[in-house]
Amino acid sequence: MTSNVLETDAEITELLAHTKRIAVLGIKTEAQADQAAYYVPKYLVDAGFDVVPVPVYYPEATAILGRPVVRQVADITPGVDMVNVFRRSKDLAAHLDDLLKARPKSVWLQQGIKDAAFAAKLAEAGVKVVQDRCLMVEHRSRR
């Protein structure tokens, strides 16, 4: 269902208008504040989104951005509107089952991250997908 793979500005504007709670898969900690996987989620918090940190590494981290860490997207209750993904394209497949189980309304793959097969599986399951775009840049351009 390619209609769930969003590419136009109008589709992205509509998606962002209905997004309030965002899980950030692959978020970095405050120690990596100069990296996009930290400063983009911080921007989202500052912009008023409810951000749920889901780090892949950093087993010692119990909170990031002052919010409790969750280790699997499917364990977030209540669920999330969007999962913002900071993982290499080659690492996405390992997260597919977790994302399908979580059933977010959308999955946003950050700039430089793209996998047509991964996106197609999510889209077929009814999840809207954005690939290869920076969520911070897209949100900022619509404020």
N, CA, C and O atoms as CSV, one atom per row, in Angstrom:
chain,resi,resn,atom,element,x,y,z
A,1,MET,N,N,0.856,-1.178,0.000
A,1,MET,CA,C,0.000,0.000,0.000
A,1,MET,C,C,0.899,1.238,0.000
A,1,MET,O,O,1.245,1.769,1.055
A,2,THR,N,N,1.265,1.679,-1.181
A,2,THR,CA,C,2.180,2.806,-1.295
A,2,THR,C,C,1.550,4.118,-0.831
A,2,THR,O,O,2.271,5.086,-0.593
A,3,SER,N,N,0.245,4.173,-0.699
A,3,SER,CA,C,-0.372,5.416,-0.226
A,3,SER,C,C,0.032,5.726,1.214
A,3,SER,O,O,-0.137,6.858,1.667
A,4,ASN,N,N,0.555,4.757,1.930
A,4,ASN,CA,C,1.027,5.001,3.291
A,4,ASN,C,C,2.489,5.443,3.333
A,4,ASN,O,O,2.999,5.768,4.406
A,5,VAL,N,N,3.167,5.461,2.195
A,5,VAL,CA,C,4.526,6.002,2.132
A,5,VAL,C,C,4.372,7.460,1.712
A,5,VAL,O,O,4.064,7.760,0.558
A,6,LEU,N,N,4.592,8.358,2.668
A,6,LEU,CA,C,4.329,9.778,2.458
A,6,LEU,C,C,5.532,10.476,1.845
A,6,LEU,O,O,6.667,10.294,2.285
A,7,GLU,N,N,5.263,11.285,0.814
A,7,GLU,CA,C,6.351,11.983,0.143
A,7,GLU,C,C,6.063,13.455,-0.107
A,7,GLU,O,O,6.996,14.247,-0.247
A,8,THR,N,N,4.805,13.836,-0.166
A,8,THR,CA,C,4.505,15.233,-0.502
A,8,THR,C,C,4.491,16.112,0.746
A,8,THR,O,O,4.301,15.630,1.863
A,9,ASP,N,N,4.695,17.400,0.532
A,9,ASP,CA,C,4.661,18.351,1.646
A,9,ASP,C,C,3.292,18.336,2.326
A,9,ASP,O,O,3.205,18.424,3.551
A,10,ALA,N,N,2.239,18.226,1.544
A,10,ALA,CA,C,0.878,18.218,2.110
A,10,ALA,C,C,0.668,16.999,3.013
A,10,ALA,O,O,0.075,17.115,4.086
A,11,GLU,N,N,1.149,15.843,2.584
A,11,GLU,CA,C,1.008,14.624,3.401
A,11,GLU,C,C,1.776,14.752,4.714
A,11,GLU,O,O,1.290,14.347,5.770
A,12,ILE,N,N,2.969,15.313,4.638
A,12,ILE,CA,C,3.802,15.466,5.840
A,12,ILE,C,C,3.202,16.508,6.777
A,12,ILE,O,O,3.213,16.321,7.994
A,13,THR,N,N,2.683,17.591,6.232
A,13,THR,CA,C,2.026,18.607,7.052
A,13,THR,C,C,0.849,17.994,7.806
A,13,THR,O,O,0.675,18.250,8.997
A,14,GLU,N,N,0.050,17.195,7.126
A,14,GLU,CA,C,-1.101,16.522,7.735
A,14,GLU,C,C,-0.647,15.566,8.834
A,14,GLU,O,O,-1.237,15.534,9.914
A,15,LEU,N,N,0.390,14.795,8.564
A,15,LEU,CA,C,0.915,13.850,9.551
A,15,LEU,C,C,1.376,14.587,10.810
A,15,LEU,O,O,1.033,14.192,11.924
A,16,LEU,N,N,2.143,15.643,10.635
A,16,LEU,CA,C,2.662,16.382,11.791
A,16,LEU,C,C,1.545,17.038,12.598
A,16,LEU,O,O,1.652,17.166,13.817
A,17,ALA,N,N,0.490,17.448,11.931
A,17,ALA,CA,C,-0.637,18.083,12.623
A,17,ALA,C,C,-1.334,17.116,13.575
A,17,ALA,O,O,-1.993,17.546,14.522
A,18,HIS,N,N,-1.194,15.814,13.330
A,18,HIS,CA,C,-1.869,14.805,14.154
A,18,HIS,C,C,-0.894,13.991,14.996
A,18,HIS,O,O,-1.227,12.903,15.465
A,19,THR,N,N,0.305,14.519,15.186
A,19,THR,CA,C,1.329,13.819,15.961
A,19,THR,C,C,1.569,14.562,17.266
A,19,THR,O,O,1.862,15.758,17.266
A,20,LYS,N,N,1.444,13.854,18.366
A,20,LYS,CA,C,1.670,14.447,19.693
A,20,LYS,C,C,2.738,13.671,20.475
A,20,LYS,O,O,3.586,14.273,21.134
A,21,ARG,N,N,2.694,12.344,20.399
A,21,ARG,CA,C,3.603,11.497,21.189
A,21,ARG,C,C,4.551,10.752,20.254
A,21,ARG,O,O,4.115,10.026,19.361
A,22,ILE,N,N,5.851,10.938,20.470
A,22,ILE,CA,C,6.863,10.399,19.569
A,22,ILE,C,C,7.877,9.558,20.342
A,22,ILE,O,O,8.522,10.047,21.270
A,23,ALA,N,N,8.013,8.289,19.951
A,23,ALA,CA,C,9.098,7.457,20.469
A,23,ALA,C,C,10.314,7.713,19.582
A,23,ALA,O,O,10.188,7.779,18.360
A,24,VAL,N,N,11.483,7.855,20.191
A,24,VAL,CA,C,12.703,8.072,19.417
A,24,VAL,C,C,13.583,6.838,19.555
A,24,VAL,O,O,14.252,6.634,20.568
A,25,LEU,N,N,13.563,6.021,18.504
A,25,LEU,CA,C,14.337,4.784,18.458
A,25,LEU,C,C,15.758,5.103,18.029
A,25,LEU,O,O,15.984,5.635,16.942
A,26,GLY,N,N,16.715,4.774,18.893
A,26,GLY,CA,C,18.111,5.073,18.594
A,26,GLY,C,C,18.567,6.408,19.155
A,26,GLY,O,O,19.601,6.939,18.750
A,27,ILE,N,N,17.787,6.953,20.096
A,27,ILE,CA,C,18.153,8.226,20.730
A,27,ILE,C,C,19.505,8.084,21.426
A,27,ILE,O,O,19.842,7.028,21.962
A,28,LYS,N,N,20.264,9.172,21.403
A,28,LYS,CA,C,21.540,9.220,22.114
A,28,LYS,C,C,21.328,9.931,23.447
A,28,LYS,O,O,20.280,10.534,23.680
A,29,THR,N,N,22.331,9.854,24.318
A,29,THR,CA,C,22.231,10.484,25.633
A,29,THR,C,C,22.791,11.904,25.605
A,29,THR,O,O,23.335,12.357,24.598
A,30,GLU,N,N,22.644,12.583,26.720
A,30,GLU,CA,C,23.143,13.943,26.860
A,30,GLU,C,C,24.649,14.028,26.560
A,30,GLU,O,O,25.137,15.069,26.118
A,31,ALA,N,N,25.375,12.942,26.799
A,31,ALA,CA,C,26.818,12.924,26.524
A,31,ALA,C,C,27.117,13.074,25.031
A,31,ALA,O,O,28.236,13.422,24.656
A,32,GLN,N,N,26.132,12.816,24.186
A,32,GLN,CA,C,26.281,12.968,22.734
A,32,GLN,C,C,25.419,14.131,22.230
A,32,GLN,O,O,24.835,14.050,21.149
A,33,ALA,N,N,25.342,15.199,23.007
A,33,ALA,CA,C,24.447,16.331,22.712
A,33,ALA,C,C,24.714,16.985,21.362
A,33,ALA,O,O,23.848,17.682,20.833
A,34,ASP,N,N,25.900,16.772,20.797
A,34,ASP,CA,C,26.229,17.372,19.505
A,34,ASP,C,C,25.772,16.524,18.322
A,34,ASP,O,O,25.979,16.907,17.171
A,35,GLN,N,N,25.155,15.380,18.594
A,35,GLN,CA,C,24.704,14.487,17.519
A,35,GLN,C,C,23.195,14.621,17.299
A,35,GLN,O,O,22.433,14.862,18.235
A,36,ALA,N,N,22.790,14.458,16.042
A,36,ALA,CA,C,21.373,14.627,15.678
A,36,ALA,C,C,20.454,13.711,16.487
A,36,ALA,O,O,19.325,14.095,16.795
A,37,ALA,N,N,20.911,12.520,16.830
A,37,ALA,CA,C,20.066,11.583,17.577
A,37,ALA,C,C,19.821,12.058,19.015
A,37,ALA,O,O,19.048,11.436,19.744
A,38,TYR,N,N,20.460,13.133,19.423
A,38,TYR,CA,C,20.134,13.783,20.695
A,38,TYR,C,C,19.464,15.133,20.461
A,38,TYR,O,O,18.413,15.400,21.045
A,39,TYR,N,N,20.044,15.988,19.624
A,39,TYR,CA,C,19.498,17.350,19.531
A,39,TYR,C,C,18.176,17.426,18.773
A,39,TYR,O,O,17.410,18.363,18.996
A,40,VAL,N,N,17.882,16.484,17.891
A,40,VAL,CA,C,16.557,16.483,17.249
A,40,VAL,C,C,15.471,16.132,18.272
A,40,VAL,O,O,14.471,16.846,18.351
A,41,PRO,N,N,15.631,15.049,19.065
A,41,PRO,CA,C,14.623,14.786,20.103
A,41,PRO,C,C,14.496,15.930,21.112
A,41,PRO,O,O,13.395,16.220,21.579
A,42,LYS,N,N,15.620,16.586,21.455
A,42,LYS,CA,C,15.546,17.724,22.373
A,42,LYS,C,C,14.711,18.837,21.750
A,42,LYS,O,O,13.895,19.457,22.432
A,43,TYR,N,N,14.910,19.091,20.469
A,43,TYR,CA,C,14.094,20.077,19.766
A,43,TYR,C,C,12.613,19.693,19.865
A,43,TYR,O,O,11.765,20.550,20.116
A,44,LEU,N,N,12.307,18.424,19.670
A,44,LEU,CA,C,10.909,17.967,19.715
A,44,LEU,C,C,10.301,18.209,21.102
A,44,LEU,O,O,9.156,18.650,21.207
A,45,VAL,N,N,11.057,17.926,22.156
A,45,VAL,CA,C,10.586,18.192,23.517
A,45,VAL,C,C,10.328,19.689,23.677
A,45,VAL,O,O,9.281,20.098,24.178
A,46,ASP,N,N,11.287,20.491,23.249
A,46,ASP,CA,C,11.155,21.951,23.372
A,46,ASP,C,C,9.975,22.485,22.555
A,46,ASP,O,O,9.401,23.520,22.893
A,47,ALA,N,N,9.613,21.774,21.473
A,47,ALA,CA,C,8.497,22.182,20.618
A,47,ALA,C,C,7.150,21.692,21.159
A,47,ALA,O,O,6.102,21.964,20.574
A,48,GLY,N,N,7.192,20.961,22.290
A,48,GLY,CA,C,5.947,20.553,22.933
A,48,GLY,C,C,5.491,19.125,22.689
A,48,GLY,O,O,4.399,18.745,23.112
A,49,PHE,N,N,6.310,18.326,22.012
A,49,PHE,CA,C,5.944,16.927,21.800
A,49,PHE,C,C,6.252,16.109,23.051
A,49,PHE,O,O,7.169,16.434,23.804
A,50,ASP,N,N,5.489,15.060,23.262
A,50,ASP,CA,C,5.735,14.088,24.332
A,50,ASP,C,C,6.682,13.045,23.754
A,50,ASP,O,O,6.268,12.204,22.957
A,51,VAL,N,N,7.944,13.095,24.148
A,51,VAL,CA,C,8.977,12.225,23.585
A,51,VAL,C,C,9.274,11.070,24.542
A,51,VAL,O,O,9.466,11.269,25.741
A,52,VAL,N,N,9.307,9.854,23.979
A,52,VAL,CA,C,9.652,8.655,24.741
A,52,VAL,C,C,10.990,8.139,24.213
A,52,VAL,O,O,11.069,7.706,23.063
A,53,PRO,N,N,12.054,8.179,25.044
A,53,PRO,CA,C,13.366,7.710,24.586
A,53,PRO,C,C,13.440,6.182,24.507
A,53,PRO,O,O,13.073,5.477,25.447
A,54,VAL,N,N,13.927,5.687,23.357
A,54,VAL,CA,C,14.122,4.243,23.155
A,54,VAL,C,C,15.547,4.058,22.625
A,54,VAL,O,O,15.753,3.879,21.425
A,55,PRO,N,N,16.534,4.103,23.541
A,55,PRO,CA,C,17.914,3.950,23.082
A,55,PRO,C,C,18.199,2.505,22.676
A,55,PRO,O,O,17.610,1.568,23.214
A,56,VAL,N,N,19.106,2.343,21.725
A,56,VAL,CA,C,19.516,1.003,21.313
A,56,VAL,C,C,20.732,0.584,22.127
A,56,VAL,O,O,20.891,-0.583,22.484
A,57,TYR,N,N,21.580,1.554,22.410
A,57,TYR,CA,C,22.768,1.312,23.228
A,57,TYR,C,C,22.542,1.981,24.587
A,57,TYR,O,O,21.400,2.263,24.950
A,58,TYR,N,N,23.584,2.231,25.321
A,58,TYR,CA,C,23.500,2.918,26.614
A,58,TYR,C,C,22.641,2.156,27.633
A,58,TYR,O,O,21.645,2.691,28.121
A,59,PRO,N,N,23.018,0.914,27.955
A,59,PRO,CA,C,22.220,0.120,28.907
A,59,PRO,C,C,22.132,0.750,30.294
A,59,PRO,O,O,21.216,0.443,31.057
A,60,GLU,N,N,23.094,1.642,30.628
A,60,GLU,CA,C,23.077,2.280,31.944
A,60,GLU,C,C,22.076,3.438,32.007
A,60,GLU,O,O,21.712,3.881,33.096
A,61,ALA,N,N,21.636,3.922,30.863
A,61,ALA,CA,C,20.726,5.076,30.839
A,61,ALA,C,C,19.331,4.670,31.305
A,61,ALA,O,O,18.731,3.737,30.771
A,62,THR,N,N,18.830,5.380,32.300
A,62,THR,CA,C,17.464,5.138,32.775
A,62,THR,C,C,16.538,6.285,32.413
A,62,THR,O,O,15.316,6.145,32.442
A,63,ALA,N,N,17.142,7.438,32.066
A,63,ALA,CA,C,16.361,8.597,31.634
A,63,ALA,C,C,17.196,9.393,30.638
A,63,ALA,O,O,18.411,9.516,30.787
A,64,ILE,N,N,16.533,9.926,29.629
A,64,ILE,CA,C,17.148,10.824,28.654
A,64,ILE,C,C,16.167,11.976,28.461
A,64,ILE,O,O,14.963,11.759,28.332
A,65,LEU,N,N,16.683,13.183,28.443
A,65,LEU,CA,C,15.839,14.382,28.350
A,65,LEU,C,C,14.835,14.454,29.506
A,65,LEU,O,O,13.746,15.011,29.365
A,66,GLY,N,N,15.223,13.881,30.646
A,66,GLY,CA,C,14.361,13.897,31.826
A,66,GLY,C,C,13.173,12.953,31.737
A,66,GLY,O,O,12.249,13.035,32.546
A,67,ARG,N,N,13.194,12.058,30.760
A,67,ARG,CA,C,12.077,11.129,30.566
A,67,ARG,C,C,12.579,9.696,30.696
A,67,ARG,O,O,13.684,9.380,30.254
A,68,PRO,N,N,11.762,8.823,31.306
A,68,PRO,CA,C,12.207,7.438,31.485
A,68,PRO,C,C,12.436,6.720,30.152
A,68,PRO,O,O,11.669,6.874,29.201
A,69,VAL,N,N,13.504,5.940,30.114
A,69,VAL,CA,C,13.881,5.162,28.939
A,69,VAL,C,C,13.017,3.903,28.852
A,69,VAL,O,O,12.708,3.274,29.864
A,70,VAL,N,N,12.636,3.551,27.630
A,70,VAL,CA,C,11.941,2.298,27.335
A,70,VAL,C,C,12.823,1.555,26.343
A,70,VAL,O,O,13.414,2.175,25.458
A,71,ARG,N,N,12.920,0.249,26.474
A,71,ARG,CA,C,13.859,-0.521,25.638
A,71,ARG,C,C,13.250,-1.075,24.355
A,71,ARG,O,O,13.981,-1.366,23.408
A,72,GLN,N,N,11.932,-1.227,24.301
A,72,GLN,CA,C,11.246,-1.704,23.097
A,72,GLN,C,C,10.064,-0.784,22.827
A,72,GLN,O,O,9.352,-0.402,23.755
A,73,VAL,N,N,9.850,-0.431,21.580
A,73,VAL,CA,C,8.733,0.451,21.240
A,73,VAL,C,C,7.407,-0.192,21.644
A,73,VAL,O,O,6.500,0.498,22.110
A,74,ALA,N,N,7.289,-1.501,21.470
A,74,ALA,CA,C,6.041,-2.205,21.795
A,74,ALA,C,C,5.712,-2.155,23.285
A,74,ALA,O,O,4.571,-2.413,23.670
A,75,ASP,N,N,6.693,-1.827,24.131
A,75,ASP,CA,C,6.460,-1.760,25.582
A,75,ASP,C,C,5.930,-0.402,26.042
A,75,ASP,O,O,5.645,-0.224,27.226
A,76,ILE,N,N,5.795,0.546,25.134
A,76,ILE,CA,C,5.335,1.884,25.500
A,76,ILE,C,C,3.819,1.877,25.649
A,76,ILE,O,O,3.090,1.532,24.719
A,77,THR,N,N,3.355,2.267,26.842
A,77,THR,CA,C,1.918,2.372,27.070
A,77,THR,C,C,1.602,3.730,27.677
A,77,THR,O,O,2.326,4.161,28.576
A,78,PRO,N,N,0.561,4.427,27.235
A,78,PRO,CA,C,-0.135,4.066,26.003
A,78,PRO,C,C,0.803,4.212,24.813
A,78,PRO,O,O,1.918,4.714,24.957
A,79,GLY,N,N,0.365,3.781,23.652
A,79,GLY,CA,C,1.201,3.792,22.458
A,79,GLY,C,C,1.591,5.188,22.003
A,79,GLY,O,O,1.287,6.180,22.666
A,80,VAL,N,N,2.263,5.250,20.873
A,80,VAL,CA,C,2.750,6.518,20.341
A,80,VAL,C,C,2.134,6.802,18.969
A,80,VAL,O,O,1.692,5.897,18.261
A,81,ASP,N,N,2.123,8.073,18.626
A,81,ASP,CA,C,1.660,8.467,17.295
A,81,ASP,C,C,2.729,8.171,16.247
A,81,ASP,O,O,2.423,7.751,15.131
A,82,MET,N,N,3.989,8.396,16.625
A,82,MET,CA,C,5.091,8.271,15.673
A,82,MET,C,C,6.304,7.640,16.335
A,82,MET,O,O,6.542,7.818,17.529
A,83,VAL,N,N,7.068,6.897,15.534
A,83,VAL,CA,C,8.392,6.446,15.951
A,83,VAL,C,C,9.385,7.142,15.025
A,83,VAL,O,O,9.373,6.930,13.813
A,84,ASN,N,N,10.241,7.973,15.611
A,84,ASN,CA,C,11.291,8.678,14.876
A,84,ASN,C,C,12.541,7.819,14.986
A,84,ASN,O,O,13.021,7.560,16.090
A,85,VAL,N,N,13.074,7.374,13.850
A,85,VAL,CA,C,14.139,6.368,13.845
A,85,VAL,C,C,15.498,6.965,13.491
A,85,VAL,O,O,15.681,7.595,12.450
A,86,PHE,N,N,16.449,6.737,14.411
A,86,PHE,CA,C,17.851,7.063,14.201
A,86,PHE,C,C,18.644,5.763,14.188
A,86,PHE,O,O,19.333,5.444,15.158
A,87,ARG,N,N,18.553,5.025,13.112
A,87,ARG,CA,C,19.308,3.780,12.938
A,87,ARG,C,C,19.790,3.738,11.494
A,87,ARG,O,O,19.148,4.298,10.606
A,88,ARG,N,N,20.897,3.087,11.263
A,88,ARG,CA,C,21.376,2.951,9.884
A,88,ARG,C,C,20.366,2.132,9.082
A,88,ARG,O,O,19.684,1.259,9.618
A,89,SER,N,N,20.289,2.429,7.808
A,89,SER,CA,C,19.351,1.708,6.940
A,89,SER,C,C,19.535,0.195,7.068
A,89,SER,O,O,18.555,-0.548,7.112
A,90,LYS,N,N,20.786,-0.260,7.128
A,90,LYS,CA,C,21.056,-1.703,7.198
A,90,LYS,C,C,20.595,-2.324,8.521
A,90,LYS,O,O,20.482,-3.546,8.613
A,91,ASP,N,N,20.331,-1.513,9.535
A,91,ASP,CA,C,19.909,-2.019,10.844
A,91,ASP,C,C,18.393,-1.981,11.055
A,91,ASP,O,O,17.910,-2.411,12.103
A,92,LEU,N,N,17.644,-1.480,10.089
A,92,LEU,CA,C,16.202,-1.318,10.274
A,92,LEU,C,C,15.457,-2.635,10.436
A,92,LEU,O,O,14.565,-2.739,11.278
A,93,ALA,N,N,15.808,-3.633,9.649
A,93,ALA,CA,C,15.073,-4.907,9.654
A,93,ALA,C,C,14.991,-5.511,11.056
A,93,ALA,O,O,13.998,-6.153,11.394
A,94,ALA,N,N,16.016,-5.311,11.864
A,94,ALA,CA,C,16.027,-5.866,13.225
A,94,ALA,C,C,14.931,-5.263,14.096
A,94,ALA,O,O,14.583,-5.839,15.127
A,95,HIS,N,N,14.382,-4.119,13.703
A,95,HIS,CA,C,13.352,-3.444,14.500
A,95,HIS,C,C,11.937,-3.645,13.949
A,95,HIS,O,O,10.968,-3.176,14.545
A,96,LEU,N,N,11.816,-4.334,12.824
A,96,LEU,CA,C,10.518,-4.451,12.166
A,96,LEU,C,C,9.466,-5.112,13.050
A,96,LEU,O,O,8.358,-4.590,13.174
A,97,ASP,N,N,9.783,-6.238,13.662
A,97,ASP,CA,C,8.788,-6.937,14.494
A,97,ASP,C,C,8.321,-6.071,15.655
A,97,ASP,O,O,7.127,-6.027,15.954
A,98,ASP,N,N,9.250,-5.382,16.313
A,98,ASP,CA,C,8.902,-4.489,17.422
A,98,ASP,C,C,7.956,-3.390,16.937
A,98,ASP,O,O,6.964,-3.087,17.600
A,99,LEU,N,N,8.259,-2.802,15.797
A,99,LEU,CA,C,7.428,-1.726,15.270
A,99,LEU,C,C,6.049,-2.232,14.857
A,99,LEU,O,O,5.046,-1.563,15.107
A,100,LEU,N,N,5.989,-3.389,14.236
A,100,LEU,CA,C,4.694,-3.946,13.833
A,100,LEU,C,C,3.845,-4.285,15.060
A,100,LEU,O,O,2.628,-4.101,15.053
A,101,LYS,N,N,4.490,-4.774,16.097
A,101,LYS,CA,C,3.772,-5.087,17.344
A,101,LYS,C,C,3.275,-3.806,18.021
A,101,LYS,O,O,2.184,-3.787,18.590
A,102,ALA,N,N,4.071,-2.743,17.958
A,102,ALA,CA,C,3.717,-1.472,18.604
A,102,ALA,C,C,2.574,-0.762,17.882
A,102,ALA,O,O,1.789,-0.055,18.514
A,103,ARG,N,N,2.473,-0.942,16.582
A,103,ARG,CA,C,1.421,-0.324,15.757
A,103,ARG,C,C,1.337,1.203,15.908
A,103,ARG,O,O,0.261,1.737,16.178
A,104,PRO,N,N,2.473,1.910,15.733
A,104,PRO,CA,C,2.377,3.372,15.760
A,104,PRO,C,C,1.614,3.841,14.527
A,104,PRO,O,O,1.498,3.106,13.546
A,105,LYS,N,N,1.100,5.050,14.578
A,105,LYS,CA,C,0.412,5.598,13.401
A,105,LYS,C,C,1.405,5.858,12.277
A,105,LYS,O,O,1.065,5.748,11.099
A,106,SER,N,N,2.652,6.210,12.654
A,106,SER,CA,C,3.659,6.491,11.635
A,106,SER,C,C,5.067,6.139,12.119
A,106,SER,O,O,5.337,6.064,13.318
A,107,VAL,N,N,5.947,5.926,11.146
A,107,VAL,CA,C,7.373,5.714,11.394
A,107,VAL,C,C,8.117,6.702,10.506
A,107,VAL,O,O,7.916,6.741,9.293
A,108,TRP,N,N,8.978,7.498,11.130
A,108,TRP,CA,C,9.724,8.542,10.425
A,108,TRP,C,C,11.190,8.140,10.412
A,108,TRP,O,O,11.820,8.055,11.467
A,109,LEU,N,N,11.739,7.892,9.229
A,109,LEU,CA,C,13.152,7.562,9.081
A,109,LEU,C,C,13.911,8.851,8.796
A,109,LEU,O,O,13.646,9.538,7.809
A,110,GLN,N,N,14.853,9.165,9.668
A,110,GLN,CA,C,15.586,10.430,9.583
A,110,GLN,C,C,16.364,10.554,8.273
A,110,GLN,O,O,16.509,9.589,7.522
A,111,GLN,N,N,16.852,11.745,8.023
A,111,GLN,CA,C,17.598,12.036,6.808
A,111,GLN,C,C,18.750,11.043,6.642
A,111,GLN,O,O,19.503,10.785,7.581
A,112,GLY,N,N,18.874,10.490,5.428
A,112,GLY,CA,C,19.922,9.523,5.140
A,112,GLY,C,C,19.506,8.088,5.402
A,112,GLY,O,O,20.272,7.168,5.117
A,113,ILE,N,N,18.297,7.873,5.943
A,113,ILE,CA,C,17.827,6.530,6.279
A,113,ILE,C,C,16.686,6.165,5.336
A,113,ILE,O,O,15.661,6.845,5.283
A,114,LYS,N,N,16.885,5.069,4.588
A,114,LYS,CA,C,15.879,4.658,3.617
A,114,LYS,C,C,15.996,3.164,3.366
A,114,LYS,O,O,17.096,2.632,3.220
A,115,ASP,N,N,14.850,2.490,3.318
A,115,ASP,CA,C,14.807,1.059,3.009
A,115,ASP,C,C,13.425,0.770,2.451
A,115,ASP,O,O,12.450,0.694,3.199
A,116,ALA,N,N,13.342,0.609,1.139
A,116,ALA,CA,C,12.050,0.446,0.468
A,116,ALA,C,C,11.290,-0.780,0.964
A,116,ALA,O,O,10.076,-0.708,1.154
A,117,ALA,N,N,11.970,-1.899,1.178
A,117,ALA,CA,C,11.290,-3.119,1.631
A,117,ALA,C,C,10.746,-2.946,3.050
A,117,ALA,O,O,9.620,-3.350,3.341
A,118,PHE,N,N,11.536,-2.354,3.917
A,118,PHE,CA,C,11.129,-2.067,5.299
A,118,PHE,C,C,9.907,-1.151,5.301
A,118,PHE,O,O,8.923,-1.410,5.995
A,119,ALA,N,N,9.984,-0.079,4.519
A,119,ALA,CA,C,8.879,0.882,4.431
A,119,ALA,C,C,7.623,0.203,3.886
A,119,ALA,O,O,6.521,0.460,4.370
A,120,ALA,N,N,7.780,-0.653,2.893
A,120,ALA,CA,C,6.629,-1.332,2.289
A,120,ALA,C,C,5.935,-2.245,3.301
A,120,ALA,O,O,4.707,-2.313,3.326
A,121,LYS,N,N,6.703,-2.942,4.128
A,121,LYS,CA,C,6.098,-3.837,5.130
A,121,LYS,C,C,5.303,-3.039,6.153
A,121,LYS,O,O,4.208,-3.447,6.542
A,122,LEU,N,N,5.837,-1.914,6.588
A,122,LEU,CA,C,5.098,-1.063,7.523
A,122,LEU,C,C,3.844,-0.499,6.858
A,122,LEU,O,O,2.764,-0.502,7.448
A,123,ALA,N,N,3.995,-0.018,5.630
A,123,ALA,CA,C,2.870,0.571,4.905
A,123,ALA,C,C,1.754,-0.452,4.696
A,123,ALA,O,O,0.574,-0.128,4.831
A,124,GLU,N,N,2.128,-1.674,4.370
A,124,GLU,CA,C,1.133,-2.738,4.184
A,124,GLU,C,C,0.382,-3.027,5.472
A,124,GLU,O,O,-0.773,-3.453,5.440
A,125,ALA,N,N,1.034,-2.796,6.611
A,125,ALA,CA,C,0.403,-3.023,7.920
A,125,ALA,C,C,-0.411,-1.804,8.362
A,125,ALA,O,O,-0.948,-1.786,9.470
A,126,GLY,N,N,-0.504,-0.794,7.505
A,126,GLY,CA,C,-1.307,0.383,7.826
A,126,GLY,C,C,-0.566,1.500,8.531
A,126,GLY,O,O,-1.183,2.445,9.022
A,127,VAL,N,N,0.753,1.401,8.586
A,127,VAL,CA,C,1.573,2.422,9.240
A,127,VAL,C,C,2.071,3.402,8.173
A,127,VAL,O,O,2.604,2.987,7.144
A,128,LYS,N,N,1.898,4.683,8.423
A,128,LYS,CA,C,2.406,5.699,7.500
A,128,LYS,C,C,3.921,5.810,7.682
A,128,LYS,O,O,4.426,5.741,8.803
A,129,VAL,N,N,4.639,5.982,6.568
A,129,VAL,CA,C,6.099,6.000,6.608
A,129,VAL,C,C,6.634,7.222,5.861
A,129,VAL,O,O,6.189,7.545,4.760
A,130,VAL,N,N,7.600,7.889,6.490
A,130,VAL,CA,C,8.359,8.963,5.844
A,130,VAL,C,C,9.809,8.503,5.871
A,130,VAL,O,O,10.300,8.041,6.901
A,131,GLN,N,N,10.498,8.631,4.731
A,131,GLN,CA,C,11.893,8.206,4.651
A,131,GLN,C,C,12.796,9.368,4.268
A,131,GLN,O,O,12.398,10.268,3.529
A,132,ASP,N,N,14.028,9.329,4.788
A,132,ASP,CA,C,15.096,10.219,4.348
A,132,ASP,C,C,14.757,11.706,4.502
A,132,ASP,O,O,15.052,12.509,3.617
A,133,ARG,N,N,14.138,12.064,5.629
A,133,ARG,CA,C,13.838,13.477,5.918
A,133,ARG,C,C,14.102,13.738,7.397
A,133,ARG,O,O,13.883,12.870,8.242
A,134,CYS,N,N,14.570,14.931,7.693
A,134,CYS,CA,C,14.813,15.307,9.084
A,134,CYS,C,C,13.524,15.841,9.694
A,134,CYS,O,O,12.946,16.806,9.193
A,135,LEU,N,N,13.083,15.221,10.762
A,135,LEU,CA,C,11.846,15.632,11.432
A,135,LEU,C,C,11.953,17.055,11.969
A,135,LEU,O,O,10.986,17.813,11.892
A,136,MET,N,N,13.101,17.428,12.507
A,136,MET,CA,C,13.282,18.776,13.033
A,136,MET,C,C,13.156,19.816,11.913
A,136,MET,O,O,12.467,20.823,12.078
A,137,VAL,N,N,13.805,19.581,10.801
A,137,VAL,CA,C,13.752,20.515,9.667
A,137,VAL,C,C,12.321,20.633,9.147
A,137,VAL,O,O,11.835,21.735,8.896
A,138,GLU,N,N,11.655,19.500,8.989
A,138,GLU,CA,C,10.286,19.509,8.460
A,138,GLU,C,C,9.326,20.211,9.422
A,138,GLU,O,O,8.463,20.971,8.983
A,139,HIS,N,N,9.465,19.966,10.723
A,139,HIS,CA,C,8.578,20.615,11.698
A,139,HIS,C,C,8.860,22.112,11.738
A,139,HIS,O,O,7.929,22.918,11.714
A,140,ARG,N,N,10.112,22.483,11.798
A,140,ARG,CA,C,10.512,23.887,11.864
A,140,ARG,C,C,9.971,24.676,10.671
A,140,ARG,O,O,9.560,25.826,10.825
A,141,SER,N,N,9.969,24.068,9.489
A,141,SER,CA,C,9.535,24.763,8.276
A,141,SER,C,C,8.014,24.998,8.260
A,141,SER,O,O,7.508,25.742,7.421
A,142,ARG,N,N,7.289,24.358,9.193
A,142,ARG,CA,C,5.836,24.476,9.229
A,142,ARG,C,C,5.343,25.291,10.418
A,142,ARG,O,O,4.134,25.421,10.610
A,143,ARG,N,N,6.235,25.831,11.204
A,143,ARG,CA,C,5.831,26.587,12.403
A,143,ARG,C,C,5.476,28.008,12.063
A,143,ARG,O,O,5.115,28.783,12.949
